[in-house]
């Protein structure tokens, strides 16, 4: 057998082995959570808030955490998109491939690698200075801070893939830079922007570190930005911390709900990207 054929077979085997390890680990996590959590999963758990004694095994559910997580993720991701899209357009349409754009991208890449607990601690420090208590508002601010660089860089990479000839053609027709950016480039990048939005949404709804100090925890559903809010990751954490086996089972059931939400977001991202490809110039 030729050395090139041996090398190809070796790397193909390593690729298959790596894929099997990753997929196997993922399935093992899903199976473990499902095995421990399915007995405790019920309609009441999804549709009710915690009652008195919920954390010692009595009645109630985690509706407060589900709603709180959705409020937090929707608010932070929408704010990140509103901030990140203009910055990404500035990098691609104004700065282009200049050294300045490269510097800004490098800074954003560094910010993407900062642990979310650091952003949470930063917002918590601001709260101490302002003598503010934990609330949904500060949780949204903390999550927005760690989502912003990720959202900006994801959209930036999508915008860079828009063919340059489209910009040149639009400029030749007399369009302004603003019209090119908003009506041509952004429209072409819609599938990628949607994927970036759902990616950040999934990170926001599954993060516990950034909100541990900023959003607080409550058994009630928040009705304003000044109220504290529960989140699914924190609900899992607090339920696992109890010595009651029944409550620990509910923690795994909460994990199932969180996994279902994240997987649904992933499928929605694929479906939405396919639907929006009709806007793409081929």
N, C-alpha and C positions, 0 to 999 in steps of 0.2 A: 504494500500500500504506500502511496506517495506521502511524503511528509505534509504536504498541504492538505491532503484528505484526512490525515490523522489529526492535524490541528483543527480542521473544521469540525470533525466529529467530537473532539474534546470540548471545544467551546459550545457546541450545540448541547452536549450533555450537561455542562455547567449551567447553561441557560435554563434547561428543563428542570434541573435540580433546584436552582434558585427560585424559579416560578412555583414549583411544588412546595418549597419551604414557606414562601410568603402566603400562598393561597391556603396551605394547610394550617398555618398559624392563625390566619384570619378565621377560618372555619372553626378552629378549636375554640377561639374566643366566643364566637357566636353560639356554638353548641353549649359551652359552659354557662354562659349567661342565660340562654333559653332553658336549659335543664333546671337551673336553680330558681329562675324567675317565673316561669310559666304557671306553676301551681298557685302563685299569689296574684297573678294578673286577672283582673276582673273589670266589668263595666263600672262598678262603683269606684274603683281606684282611679279611673280616668275622668269620671264625671263629678266627683265630690272633692271638697277641700278637707283637710285634716280636722277631725273632731277631737274632743277632749280625750286625752289618753292615746292618741294615734301612735305615738312613738313608744308605747309600751304594749302594742298589739291590739288596740281597740279599733273602732270603726273610723272610716274616713278614706281619703284618697290624696292624690297629688295634683289635682286640677290647678291649684295655686302655682305649682312649679312649672307645669306645662304652659300656662298662660304667661307667667312671668318670663320664662325663657323666650317665648315668641315675641313678647313686647320688647325685651332687651335686644334680641337678635335683629328684629325688623328695624328698630330705631337706629341701632349702631350701624347696620349694614347700609341702610338708606343714607345716613349721614356720611359714611365713608365713600359711597358712590358720588354723592354731591360734591365732596371735596376732592376725591381722587380723579374723577373724569376730567375736570378742567386742568389739573396738574399734568395728567398724561397727555392731553392735547397740547399743552404748552411744550412739553418735552419733544413730542414728535413733529408738531407743525411749526413751532417757532424756533426751538433750539436745534432740531434735526440731529445730525451726527457730530455736533461740535464737542469740544472738550468740556464746555460747561454742562451740556446734557449728560455726558459720561460721568462727570463729577456728581451731579444730582442723582443719577441712577445708582451710583456706588453708595451714596448716603442712604438711599431708600433700601438697598440690599442689606446694609448693616442694620437698619431699623427692623427689617423683616426677621432678623435673627435674634433680636432682643426678646427674652422670655416675657410672656404676658404678665407674670407676677410683678415685673419691674414697672410696667405701665400702671398696674393696679396700685402699687406702693406710691408711685408719683402722684396719682390722683388722690390717694388717701392723705398724703402730705398736704396737698392743697386743701382738702377738707378740714384738716386740723387747723391750718392757718385761718380758714374762713369760719371755723367753729361750726361746721355743717355736719349733720348726721347722715348716715348711709341712706341712699335713696335710689330709685330707678334712674334718675337723671345722672347721677355720678357713675352708676354702673354703665350706662350708655356711653358716657364720655370716655371711661377707661377702655371699654371694648373698641370704641371708634379709634382710639389712639393706636392700638396694636393691629387693627384691621386696615388702617389707612395706607401704610406702605405696601402691604400685600395687595390691596385693591389697585393702587396706583401702578405698581410694577406689572401686575397681570394685564391691566388694560393697556399699558404702554407697549407690552410685547404684542398684543393683538393689533394695536393701531399700526405698529411698524410693518405688519404683514400685508397691509392694504397696498395694492400695486401703485407705484409712483405715477404710472401713466394716467391713472384716473384723476390724480391731482392736477397733472399737467393739462389734461384735456379740459377739466373744469375751469382752470385758470385761463385757458385759451378762449373760453366762451365768455369771459368777462366777470367771472365770479370773484368775490372777495375772499380773503383768507378765512374769515369767520364762516362764510357760507360753505366753503370747501370742508372746513373742520366739522361743522354741525350737520350738513345735509348730505355729504358724500362719505367722508372718512368714518364718522360715527355710525352711519347707516350700514356701511360695509362691515363694520366690526361688531354689529349687534349680537351675533351668536357668541362671540368671545366675551363680550361685556356681560351677557347673561350668565355665562359659565363662571366668570370672575365673581359676580354678585352672589351666586349660589355657593361657590367655594367659601367665600368669606362668611356667608350666612351659616354654613355648617360649622365653621370654626367658632363663630360667636355663640352658637347655641350649645356647643360642647365644651366650652372653656369654663373652668371653675376658678383658676388662679386670679384672673383679673378682677373678678367680681366678689371674691371672698371678703375683701375689706371695704368694698365700695357700695354694694347693693343691699347688704344686710340679708335678713331672712325673716319671713313672716308666713303665717298660715292663711293669710287672707289674700285675695286677688287685688293687686294695686289698681287704684282708680285715678291716680294722678302721678306726675313725675316726681313729686316730693314723697311719695309712699315708698316704703321698703318693698322688695320683691323677692320671691323664692325662685330658684332656677333648678332645672333637672340635675345638673352635676352636683350642686350643693345638696339637693334632696338625697341623691345616692350616697354622698359622703356622710351626711348626718344619720341616715338610716343604718348604714354599715357600722357606724360607731357605737350603736346600741348593743347591749348584750342579749337582746331578745331575738331568738331564731326567726320568729314570725316577721319581725320588722326587717331583719336582714334579708329575708326572702323578698320583701317588698322593694328593697334596694335593687335587687337584681331585676325585678319586674320593671322598676323605673328605668334601669339600663336598657331593657328591651324596647321601651317606648322611645328612648333617646336614639337607639340604633335604627329603629323604624323611621324616625324623622330624618335622620342623616341619609339613609339609603333612599328614601323617597325624594329627597333633595337632589341626590346624584342622578336618579332616573329622570327627574323633572328637568335637570340641566341638559341631559342628552336629548330628551324629547323637544325641549324648547330650542336647542341649537339646530336641530333638524328642521323645525318649523320656520326658523328665521333665515335659513340658508336661501330662501327664495329672494332675499334682498341682495344676495351676494352676486357680484358680476363675475362671470366665469369666462 
